[in-house]
Amino acid sequence: MSDLLSLIANVGFPIAVAAYLLTRIESRLEDLTVAVYEVREALISNINDNSIHHRSNQAI
């Protein structure tokens, strides 16, 4: 019985900490994924706007 408690104390705590940290990191990764997608869309929009603006200036 003592060995079981020792095993839980030695292994259980690191597992609990790892699970806690993984759940926190997962939510942050989701936030970063959304931010990267928004930056990508802004860059595409900016490139398209500049391309249209550049073409209209060439026509003048």
OpenMM code with the backbone's topology and positions (N, CA, C; nanometers):
from openmm import Vec3, app, unit

residues = "MET SER ASP LEU LEU SER LEU ILE ALA ASN VAL GLY PHE PRO ILE ALA VAL ALA ALA TYR LEU LEU THR ARG ILE GLU SER ARG LEU GLU ASP LEU THR VAL ALA VAL TYR GLU VAL ARG GLU ALA LEU ILE SER ASN ILE ASN ASP ASN SER ILE HIS HIS ARG SER ASN GLN ALA ILE".split()
positions = [
    Vec3(0.0825, -0.1191, 0.0000),
    Vec3(0.0000, 0.0000, 0.0000),
    Vec3(0.0871, 0.1259, 0.0000),
    Vec3(0.1945, 0.1212, 0.0760),
    Vec3(0.2862, 0.2341, 0.0822),
    Vec3(0.3517, 0.2588, -0.0537),
    Vec3(0.3821, 0.1494, -0.1224),
    Vec3(0.4427, 0.1628, -0.2555),
    Vec3(0.3465, 0.2288, -0.3535),
    Vec3(0.2185, 0.1958, -0.3419),
    Vec3(0.1178, 0.2543, -0.4298),
    Vec3(0.1056, 0.4043, -0.4050),
    Vec3(0.1033, 0.4444, -0.2789),
    Vec3(0.0957, 0.5870, -0.2463),
    Vec3(0.2207, 0.6609, -0.2935),
    Vec3(0.3341, 0.5978, -0.2780),
    Vec3(0.4590, 0.6580, -0.3246),
    Vec3(0.4581, 0.6732, -0.4765),
    Vec3(0.4085, 0.5716, -0.5459),
    Vec3(0.4001, 0.5774, -0.6912),
    Vec3(0.3069, 0.6896, -0.7354),
    Vec3(0.1911, 0.7016, -0.6705),
    Vec3(0.0962, 0.8079, -0.7046),
    Vec3(0.1587, 0.9445, -0.6785),
    Vec3(0.2287, 0.9590, -0.5680),
    Vec3(0.2918, 1.0871, -0.5348),
    Vec3(0.4021, 1.1212, -0.6341),
    Vec3(0.4792, 1.0222, -0.6747),
    Vec3(0.5920, 1.0471, -0.7642),
    Vec3(0.5506, 1.0632, -0.9097),
    Vec3(0.4442, 0.9971, -0.9507),
    Vec3(0.4036, 0.9994, -1.0906),
    Vec3(0.2788, 1.0844, -1.1110),
    Vec3(0.1872, 1.0799, -1.0165),
    Vec3(0.0595, 1.1501, -1.0309),
    Vec3(0.0747, 1.3008, -1.0399),
    Vec3(0.1584, 1.3575, -0.9565),
    Vec3(0.1760, 1.5032, -0.9579),
    Vec3(0.2329, 1.5528, -1.0909),
    Vec3(0.3395, 1.4932, -1.1427),
    Vec3(0.3879, 1.5391, -1.2736),
    Vec3(0.2844, 1.5224, -1.3848),
    Vec3(0.2060, 1.4154, -1.3796),
    Vec3(0.1018, 1.3962, -1.4804),
    Vec3(-0.0027, 1.5056, -1.4688),
    Vec3(-0.0423, 1.5392, -1.3472),
    Vec3(-0.1423, 1.6444, -1.3268),
    Vec3(-0.0900, 1.7793, -1.3755),
    Vec3(0.0345, 1.8106, -1.3466),
    Vec3(0.0930, 1.9373, -1.3918),
    Vec3(0.1021, 1.9401, -1.5442),
    Vec3(0.1429, 1.8301, -1.6036),
    Vec3(0.1528, 1.8242, -1.7498),
    Vec3(0.0158, 1.8416, -1.8141),
    Vec3(-0.0866, 1.7781, -1.7592),
    Vec3(-0.2220, 1.7919, -1.8138),
    Vec3(-0.2706, 1.9357, -1.8017),
    Vec3(-0.2444, 1.9983, -1.6878),
    Vec3(-0.2845, 2.1380, -1.6679),
    Vec3(-0.2154, 2.2293, -1.7695),
    Vec3(-0.0867, 2.2120, -1.7860),
    Vec3(-0.0123, 2.2967, -1.8795),
    Vec3(-0.0550, 2.2730, -2.0239),
    Vec3(-0.0830, 2.1492, -2.0595),
    Vec3(-0.1273, 2.1200, -2.1960),
    Vec3(-0.2614, 2.1847, -2.2264),
    Vec3(-0.3525, 2.1867, -2.1302),
    Vec3(-0.4817, 2.2516, -2.1551),
    Vec3(-0.4646, 2.4015, -2.1692),
    Vec3(-0.3763, 2.4604, -2.0912),
    Vec3(-0.3513, 2.6046, -2.1047),
    Vec3(-0.2858, 2.6368, -2.2382),
    Vec3(-0.1886, 2.5579, -2.2774),
    Vec3(-0.1184, 2.5812, -2.4038),
    Vec3(-0.2133, 2.5622, -2.5213),
    Vec3(-0.3040, 2.4653, -2.5114),
    Vec3(-0.3976, 2.4401, -2.6209),
    Vec3(-0.4845, 2.5623, -2.6475),
    Vec3(-0.5345, 2.6260, -2.5430),
    Vec3(-0.6185, 2.7447, -2.5637),
    Vec3(-0.5370, 2.8594, -2.6225),
    Vec3(-0.4139, 2.8721, -2.5816),
    Vec3(-0.3286, 2.9774, -2.6379),
    Vec3(-0.2961, 2.9497, -2.7846),
    Vec3(-0.2745, 2.8234, -2.8184),
    Vec3(-0.2484, 2.7885, -2.9579),
    Vec3(-0.3689, 2.8187, -3.0456),
    Vec3(-0.4890, 2.7961, -2.9934),
    Vec3(-0.6092, 2.8289, -3.0700),
    Vec3(-0.6172, 2.9794, -3.0940),
    Vec3(-0.5857, 3.0589, -2.9904),
    Vec3(-0.5859, 3.2047, -3.0060),
    Vec3(-0.4823, 3.2487, -3.1096),
    Vec3(-0.3648, 3.1882, -3.1055),
    Vec3(-0.2601, 3.2231, -3.2016),
    Vec3(-0.2986, 3.1822, -3.3436),
    Vec3(-0.3663, 3.0701, -3.3575),
    Vec3(-0.4121, 3.0268, -3.4892),
    Vec3(-0.5088, 3.1276, -3.5482),
    Vec3(-0.6009, 3.1767, -3.4668),
    Vec3(-0.6965, 3.2780, -3.5128),
    Vec3(-0.6226, 3.4054, -3.5515),
    Vec3(-0.5249, 3.4462, -3.4713),
    Vec3(-0.4500, 3.5682, -3.5004),
    Vec3(-0.3710, 3.5549, -3.6305),
    Vec3(-0.3088, 3.4408, -3.6531),
    Vec3(-0.2335, 3.4197, -3.7768),
    Vec3(-0.3275, 3.4237, -3.8965),
    Vec3(-0.4452, 3.3644, -3.8838),
    Vec3(-0.5427, 3.3669, -3.9925),
    Vec3(-0.5853, 3.5107, -4.0229),
    Vec3(-0.6087, 3.5910, -3.9177),
    Vec3(-0.6492, 3.7305, -3.9379),
    Vec3(-0.5385, 3.8114, -4.0058),
    Vec3(-0.4143, 3.7886, -3.9672),
    Vec3(-0.3019, 3.8579, -4.0305),
    Vec3(-0.2915, 3.8169, -4.1770),
    Vec3(-0.3103, 3.6888, -4.2040),
    Vec3(-0.3068, 3.6397, -4.3423),
    Vec3(-0.4136, 3.7077, -4.4266),
    Vec3(-0.5350, 3.7151, -4.3751),
    Vec3(-0.6440, 3.7785, -4.4490),
    Vec3(-0.6165, 3.9278, -4.4704),
    Vec3(-0.5596, 3.9941, -4.3704),
    Vec3(-0.5272, 4.1360, -4.3841),
    Vec3(-0.4195, 4.1564, -4.4905),
    Vec3(-0.3192, 4.0695, -4.4925),
    Vec3(-0.2140, 4.0804, -4.5936),
    Vec3(-0.2691, 4.0573, -4.7335),
    Vec3(-0.3533, 3.9576, -4.7489),
    Vec3(-0.4130, 3.9311, -4.8802),
    Vec3(-0.4966, 4.0499, -4.9244),
    Vec3(-0.5744, 4.1049, -4.8330),
    Vec3(-0.6576, 4.2207, -4.8652),
    Vec3(-0.5708, 4.3402, -4.9031),
    Vec3(-0.4626, 4.3614, -4.8290),
    Vec3(-0.3724, 4.4726, -4.8559),
    Vec3(-0.3040, 4.4551, -4.9913),
    Vec3(-0.2618, 4.3345, -5.0221),
    Vec3(-0.1976, 4.3085, -5.1513),
    Vec3(-0.2959, 4.3341, -5.2644),
    Vec3(-0.4190, 4.2864, -5.2482),
    Vec3(-0.5199, 4.3076, -5.3518),
    Vec3(-0.5519, 4.4559, -5.3686),
    Vec3(-0.5634, 4.5294, -5.2585),
    Vec3(-0.5915, 4.6730, -5.2661),
    Vec3(-0.4779, 4.7475, -5.3354),
    Vec3(-0.3542, 4.7132, -5.3012),
    Vec3(-0.2392, 4.7785, -5.3638),
    Vec3(-0.2305, 4.7442, -5.5117),
    Vec3(-0.2641, 4.6229, -5.5470),
    Vec3(-0.2604, 4.5813, -5.6868),
    Vec3(-0.3632, 4.6590, -5.7680),
    Vec3(-0.4827, 4.6747, -5.7144),
    Vec3(-0.5872, 4.7509, -5.7836),
    Vec3(-0.5466, 4.8971, -5.7936),
    Vec3(-0.4917, 4.9525, -5.6853),
    Vec3(-0.4492, 5.0921, -5.6841),
    Vec3(-0.3367, 5.1134, -5.7843),
    Vec3(-0.2425, 5.0189, -5.7905),
    Vec3(-0.1287, 5.0290, -5.8822),
    Vec3(-0.1766, 5.0249, -6.0275),
    Vec3(-0.2714, 4.9377, -6.0586),
    Vec3(-0.3236, 4.9280, -6.1950),
    Vec3(-0.3983, 5.0545, -6.2348),
    Vec3(-0.4733, 5.1131, -6.1421),
    Vec3(-0.5487, 5.2343, -6.1761),
    Vec3(-0.4543, 5.3521, -6.1983),
    Vec3(-0.3424, 5.3563, -6.1276),
    Vec3(-0.2441, 5.4630, -6.1487),
    Vec3(-0.1732, 5.4468, -6.2829),
    Vec3(-0.1535, 5.3242, -6.3279),
    Vec3(-0.0891, 5.3021, -6.4571),
    Vec3(-0.1804, 5.3441, -6.5714),
    Vec3(-0.3097, 5.3337, -6.5517),
    Vec3(-0.4049, 5.3689, -6.6569),
    Vec3(-0.4119, 5.5197, -6.6769),
    Vec3(-0.3731, 5.5959, -6.5769),
    Vec3(-0.3807, 5.7424, -6.5852),
    Vec3(-0.2686, 5.7954, -6.6631),
] * unit.nanometer
topology = app.Topology()
chain = topology.addChain("A")
for resn in residues:
    res = topology.addResidue(resn, chain)
    for name in ("N", "CA", "C"):
        topology.addAtom(name, app.Element.getBySymbol(name[0]), res)
